[in-house]
């Protein structure tokens, strides 16, 4: 989906739910209360996730391993040592 389409669908859903709530009778008061409670909990959870993600990105949490990896790739290569193999007497 396109980025401008997501807020438009969300706004339409809220307007639709509001219209249903306004035109509901008294017998649906409990159902409306439970629906609004669920919506409030979900919105609160989304806000909490967003704030936590923003704080993590501002503090740089989770990036340290990438920095170490990038720094270790820039280290100069160590000289290669020649390793002598021990013959078991097979070669004269």
HELIX and SHEET records of a PDB file:
HELIX    1   1 UNK A    3  UNK A   22  1                                  20    
HELIX    2   2 UNK A   26  UNK A   28  5                                   3    
HELIX    3   3 UNK A   29  UNK A   59  1                                  31    
HELIX    4   4 UNK A   64  UNK A   73  1                                  10    
END                                                                             
